[in-house]
Amino acid sequence: MPKLREDQRDAKAVIAVLVTEAMPEGAQHITQIDGVWICTKACVVELARALRAGLVEVAKGRQAADGKQSKAERTYEFVTGTEFRQRIAGMVEPLLALRKGLDKERAAMERIWAAREEEIKAVVCGISGLYGTFQGIVGSTTLPTLEQMDLPRLEAGATDNGKASG
């Protein structure tokens, strides 16, 4: 058996099997001594099937463990590499462009609203001036008083279906 164990080490084999006609004392068909499986010719096929199933399971476990390590290493390399940085930059750049565009739109709309506000103030001033001129010509007692012409209400735009609110 020492020769078989040496051959096992040289071949880097996980299992060593010795098939014999003469079993060691106390064993009938299959036994294991010092890490070496010993069996008769009649049992060799069944022992080979059982050992193969065990080896397959061990290999699957090792492969899964190797796969995990390999995946973790590949993931780390990807995250710390140029491709990942470039992909992130490829997402951030359009986001920044969207933000810049939104800010420009907001500024443009605020300019438009400010211009409209000035136009409304100019129209309110014109109407108020015209109404005041009529009051001066006709007299404030003969010209009907219009609540809607209350200047603060006109400037605030606080009307509801032609009726003054406030």
Secondary structure, 3 states (H helix, E strand, C coil): CHHHHHHHHHHCCCCEEEECCCCCCCCCCEEEECCEEEECHHHHHHHHHHHHHHHHHHHHHHHHHHHHHHHHHHHHHHHCCHHHHHHHHHHHHHHHHHHHHHHHHHHHHHHHHHHHHHHHHHHHHHHHHHHHHHHHHHCCCCCCCCHHHCHHHHHHCCEECCEECC
